[in-house]
Amino acid sequence: MDSKNRMTDDALVKAYIGGDAEAFDCLLARHQDRLFQHIFYAVHDEDLANDIFQETFVKVILSLRKGNYVEQGQFFAWLSRIAHNLVLDHFKTQRGQCSYDEDGQEFADETTSQLACVGREEEMIRMESIEMVQKWITLLPDEQREVVKMRFYQEIPFKEIAEKTGVGISTSLARMRYALLNLRKMATRAGMLK
């Protein structure tokens, strides 16, 4: 398993498709915490997040077996997209559910259902916004993207980022500044900022 830990996601996918079940175990171990946090952040319910998490990996397995993964070095983005779609599906089915009184007659508490729909829509918008930002990060120049990922995803201090990237701390800070400026420009073009 140690040698597999050093393999890229795409190499692990190829190995799994080739029949190496341990390769999938490595992919799961590598991404499960981050993916679960992503799902939980969207649904705010641990049991539901677990259900969607498990359903995500079932879909991943089925998709990989059908050959539906296109190798692009973006396995986690693909994984997140599957989870995101499952979260949206959950919210859509919840929106369509009705309440019943004691006699089994359908009733609608309009205020409650409207508030629930607004909350779900806000959640879906927030999920889509997170995905947009993640996509924009992939469009940053390599040096800027590297600093953003280390700082925000791995929560590495700037001093350590400087050491890992072999540059001075001021260079790391400048790269972050330019990355944030570029992200702001992308958000403005997309109409998320004015």
Phi and psi in degrees as a GROMACS rama.xvg file:
@    title "Ramachandran Plot"
@    xaxis  label "Phi"
@    yaxis  label "Psi"
@TYPE xy
-58.6739  -43.3801  ASP-2
-65.4288  -32.8677  SER-3
-69.7561  -31.2661  LYS-4
-62.2994  -24.2145  ASN-5
-89.5819  -7.6325  ARG-6
-78.1903  151.017  MET-7
-72.0161  163.459  THR-8
-58.2779  -44.1634  ASP-9
-63.6816  -37.2337  ASP-10
-66.2623  -38.609  ALA-11
-66.1637  -38.6301  LEU-12
-61.1409  -46.6567  VAL-13
-59.5693  -43.1364  LYS-14
-63.4531  -41.8027  ALA-15
-64.0866  -46.0367  TYR-16
-61.0664  -31.9704  ILE-17
-77.4546  0.0979668  GLY-18
108.695  4.25056  GLY-19
-91.079  97.3947  ASP-20
-64.2636  -30.4566  ALA-21
-62.7996  -29.2439  GLU-22
-62.9635  -40.1083  ALA-23
-68.448  -38.8786  PHE-24
-57.4909  -39.3621  ASP-25
-67.331  -42.7903  CYS-26
-60.0603  -43.9228  LEU-27
-61.5435  -48.5501  LEU-28
-61.4805  -37.8379  ALA-29
-67.4053  -35.8717  ARG-30
-115.283  -5.69599  HIS-31
-63.9355  -42.9288  GLN-32
-64.3386  -47.6938  ASP-33
-64.2413  -42.1038  ARG-34
-66.6998  -42.3578  LEU-35
-61.4982  -42.8567  PHE-36
-60.4976  -41.439  GLN-37
-59.2377  -46.0007  HIS-38
-69.6464  -46.7003  ILE-39
-60.5492  -39.1577  PHE-40
-58.7827  -32.6203  TYR-41
-80.7864  -37.1156  ALA-42
-106.079  -19.1507  VAL-43
54.8263  34.8265  HIS-44
-147.93  116.275  ASP-45
-63.2381  -43.4493  GLU-46
-63.7182  -44.9808  ASP-47
-63.856  -42.104  LEU-48
-60.5515  -41.2823  ALA-49
-62.1952  -42.8971  ASN-50
-61.2932  -47.3825  ASP-51
-66.5713  -38.0804  ILE-52
-58.7644  -48.4745  PHE-53
-65.0112  -41.82  GLN-54
-63.9248  -35.2275  GLU-55
-59.6578  -48.0117  THR-56
-71.2466  -27.6049  PHE-57
-64.2351  -46.0752  VAL-58
-63.4107  -38.3217  LYS-59
-60.9767  -47.7898  VAL-60
-59.586  -47.4229  ILE-61
-62.4922  -42.0586  LEU-62
-65.2771  -41.6616  SER-63
-64.0942  -41.1565  LEU-64
-65.3635  -31.3051  ARG-65
-83.0508  -7.65339  LYS-66
78.5765  27.8912  GLY-67
-88.5634  4.17183  ASN-68
-97.5772  124  TYR-69
-98.7319  121.31  VAL-70
-64.208  117.001  GLU-71
-142.479  7.57044  GLN-72
72.1772  18.8591  GLY-73
-125.26  42.2798  GLN-74
-58.5549  -45.5485  PHE-75
-64.9179  -37.3524  PHE-76
-62.3559  -41.0438  ALA-77
-64.411  -44.6499  TRP-78
-60.4115  -45.3118  LEU-79
-63.0639  -37.0612  SER-80
-64.7763  -41.3506  ARG-81
-61.8408  -46.8411  ILE-82
-61.8744  -43.3824  ALA-83
-58.8243  -45.1564  HIS-84
-63.2003  -37.3267  ASN-85
-67.4329  -37.7623  LEU-86
-63.2161  -45.7214  VAL-87
-61.3046  -42.4544  LEU-88
-58.5706  -41.9871  ASP-89
-60.7974  -47.4196  HIS-90
-64.2337  -37.5386  PHE-91
-64.3905  -42.984  LYS-92
-69.2212  -34.5698  THR-93
-65.3514  -37.0524  GLN-94
-62.1484  -35.1206  ARG-95
-82.8336  -4.67772  GLY-96
-78.6375  144.598  GLN-97
-113.261  159.524  CYS-98
-103.322  154.354  SER-99
-126.987  146.568  TYR-100
-85.671  -174.559  ASP-101
-60.1897  -31.3959  GLU-102
-85.2873  3.3012  ASP-103
83.5317  9.10506  GLY-104
-85.0254  135.86  GLN-105
-69.3178  138.713  GLU-106
-141.094  156.373  PHE-107
-124.796  118.972  ALA-108
-89.546  93.0557  ASP-109
-56.4213  -43.9183  GLU-110
-61.4915  -47.304  THR-111
-63.565  -45.9507  THR-112
-68.0542  -35.3452  SER-113
-66.1612  -42.0315  GLN-114
-63.0616  -41.0866  LEU-115
-63.34  -41.0769  ALA-116
-65.2041  -41.9854  CYS-117
-61.0454  -44.1245  VAL-118
-61.2245  -42.0804  GLY-119
-67.4904  -40.5487  ARG-120
-64.1672  -41.8225  GLU-121
-61.0073  -40.5122  GLU-122
-63.7658  -42.7851  GLU-123
-65.0367  -41.09  MET-124
-62.9782  -42.4373  ILE-125
-63.0358  -42.4781  ARG-126
-61.3414  -44.0311  MET-127
-65.5254  -36.1524  GLU-128
-64.5675  -42.5433  SER-129
-60.5641  -43.4781  ILE-130
-64.2015  -38.4379  GLU-131
-62.3501  -45.6567  MET-132
-62.5235  -42.0225  VAL-133
-60.9234  -38.8601  GLN-134
-65.6785  -43.9318  LYS-135
-61.7573  -37.5492  TRP-136
-59.499  -37.7277  ILE-137
-66.8125  -20.1238  THR-138
-87.4156  -9.59921  LEU-139
-68.158  154.897  LEU-140
-57.2836  149.551  PRO-141
-49.2139  -47.377  ASP-142
-64.0714  -39.1416  GLU-143
-70.7796  -43.6428  GLN-144
-59.6814  -41.9399  ARG-145
-60.097  -44.9657  GLU-146
-66.1185  -42.673  VAL-147
-61.0905  -46.6355  VAL-148
-63.6766  -43.558  LYS-149
-63.6116  -42.1753  MET-150
-74.9246  -47.4319  ARG-151
-91.1945  -37.0402  PHE-152
-86.1776  -40.2773  TYR-153
-100.929  -7.43445  GLN-154
55.2706  42.9888  GLU-155
-87.0673  133.471  ILE-156
-64.753  154.467  PRO-157
-59.8977  -35.3861  PHE-158
-60.0547  -44.2775  LYS-159
-70.5957  -35.5471  GLU-160
-60.4239  -44.0271  ILE-161
-59.5715  -43.4906  ALA-162
-64.4119  -44.8707  GLU-163
-66.8316  -33.2175  LYS-164
-93.3485  -7.01725  THR-165
73.5956  28.9896  GLY-166
-128.537  171.501  VAL-167
-74.2171  161.433  GLY-168
-63.2343  -35.4956  ILE-169
-64.6672  -34.7723  SER-170
-67.4987  -41.7146  THR-171
-61.2566  -43.8445  SER-172
-64.0118  -40.2774  LEU-173
-64.8304  -41.411  ALA-174
-61.3958  -40.2646  ARG-175
-64.9406  -43.218  MET-176
-59.7744  -47.0671  ARG-177
-65.2373  -37.17  TYR-178
-61.9167  -45.6694  ALA-179
-65.2679  -37.966  LEU-180
-63.1964  -43.2306  LEU-181
-64.3294  -41.5512  ASN-182
-63.5239  -38.8223  LEU-183
-62.5401  -42.3056  ARG-184
-61.2589  -43.4549  LYS-185
-63.5653  -40.9906  MET-186
-66.3246  -38.1812  ALA-187
-65.2998  -44.3494  THR-188
-62.16  -32.9669  ARG-189
-82.6697  -3.78999  ALA-190
83.4927  12.0116  GLY-191
-83.9095  -23.1523  MET-192
-130.074  157.416  LEU-193
